[in-house]
């Protein structure tokens, strides 16, 4: 398949292009969230030598949306620019374009149209592993934050846990003279001179 950008943009795209994988690394997100952001921004990828790229203006919108998500925790509310990317002439099942607007909460449907290459399966596996790692990290972070919250506010704990904490803090009363005598007796039994 030939490059799909106009000739006057080809040199600009080549000089300022960034691949999908580079964007995932830049934003530290998986493939699905990246494409959800692209759908939201109405961004289509440029194809160059069989790989999908965005050019500088598109990346600027992606950067802005990324900062918005970091600040607000959600995709909604960021102004959607005019659609960008190549104009669709004829779309095949193997071309990579994103056209519809969607939120991050939607679940993508997956139905392969043709047999997938091994490198595509490796990319999908890597994306699934990264997504699982992100979920695990999110769960662990939330657990640590909640634990810190309860440590700082123990009155919010259930009564049975409050009782256990109270029991663990109680020290039995010890007669210091009896304790000293037990240490002397132990030393005498061990043959240590006292």
N, C-alpha and C positions, 0 to 999 in steps of 0.2 A: 504494500500500500504506500503510495507517495505521501510526502509531507502534506498536511492539510492547511497550513497557514499561507496567506498570500505572500508573494515574493518580496514585497517591500517590508514585511514584518519578519521574514525568516532570519535575517542577520540580527535583528533586535532580540528575537526569541533565543537564538543560539547564544548570544552574549549575556542574556539575563535570565536564562531558564533555570528552573530548579525542579528536580524530579519529585515524584510522589514519595518515594522512600526518604529523600532528604527532608521533605516537609514533615513526615511522621517523626523523624528523629528530632527535628527542630522544635516541634510542639510537644514531643514526648507523648504521642497518642497513637492509637492503632489505626488501621486502614479504614474500618467502618466509621469511626468518629470523624476522620479526615474527610471522607466522602460526604458525610452528613453535613459538615460545614460547607463544603463546596456546593452541595445542593441548595443549602440555605442562601448562599451568596450568588446563586445562578452562574457558577463558574464551570466551564467545560475545559477539559485538558487539551493541550496541543500534542499531537503525535509527531515524534521525531525519531527516525530510525527504529520504529517499533516500540518506543517507550513514551510514556505519558509525562508531560511537563506542564508547569504553569510559568507564565512570564511575569516580569516585575510588577506591573499594575495589579495583576491578580494576586500575587504574593502580598502586596501591600494591603489589600482587602482582607486576606487571610490573617495577616499579622494583627490588623485592627480587631478582627473578630476574636482572635486568640486573647488579646488583652482584655476585651469586653468580657469574655467567659471567665478569665482569671479574676476580674474585679467583681462580677455579679454571680458567677456560678451557673449561668444559663446562656443559651444561644439567643433566645428571644430578646428583642429590644434593640439589637444592633441594626442600624439602617442597611437595607439591602440595596446594593448598587445595581446599575443596569447589567443585564446578562453579558457575559464575556466569554470569549473562546471562539473556536472555529464554527463557521456556519455549517450545519449538517447538510450534506448533499445526499448521501446514501449511507445508512448505518448498517454495518454487518454485526453479527453476534460477537465478533472478537474486538470490535472497536470500543474504546474507553471514553465515554462521555457521561456527563452528569448534567441533568436538565431540570429536575423537579425540585420544588421547595419542600423541605421536611425538617422536623425537629430531631434532636438527639434521642428522644425517647422512643422513636419508632424502631421496630425491629425489621432489618432488611430481609427480604425474601431471597432465597438462593436456589436457583434452578439452572444448572449448567446446560448450555445449548450444544456443546460439543465436548469431545474428550479433552481433558485438560493436560497440559504439559507437566512434567515432573517439577520444573522450577516454579510453576504456578502453585502447585501443591505445597512445595516447601515454603513459599511466601505466605500461603494461607495458614500453614501450620505455625509459622513464626508469628503471624498476626494473632492467632488464637492463643498461643503461649503468652505473648505480650499482654493481651487482654486479660488473661487469667492472672498474670502477675500483678497487673494494675488493680484488679478486683481484690486480690489477696492483700496487697499493700494498703488499699483503702480500708479494708476490714480491720487490719492490724492497727492502722493509724487511728481509726475511730475508737477501737477498744482502748488504746493507750490514752487518748484524750478523755474518754469517759472515766477510765480508772483515775486519772489525775483529778478530774472533777469531783469524784467521790472521795478521794483522799483529802482534798481541800474542803469538802463539805460532808463530813461523815454523818451528820444528822439526816442526810437524805437516804442513808442505807436502810434496809429492812431491819426490824427489831431483832431477828435471830442473828444477823451478822453483827449488829451493834453489841449484843451480849457476848459473842465470841471474841470480839475485839477487847471488850472489858475484861473478860476472863484471862486473855493472854497478857494483859498489862498488870495483873495482880501478882505480886510477889508474896510467897509465903513468909510469915514472920519467922525469923531465925534468932535463937538465943546465941549471942556472940560467944559466950563462955562455953556453951555446949559444943559449938562448932569448933572452937579452938581445941577443946579436949579431944574431940574426935580426930582432929588432925594430928595431935600428939600421939594418940593411941595408934593411929595408922603408921606413923613414922617409927614407933617402937616395934611394931610387928614387922615392918620392912627392914629393920636393922639399921635405920638411920639415926645417928646420934643427935639427941635433942638437948 
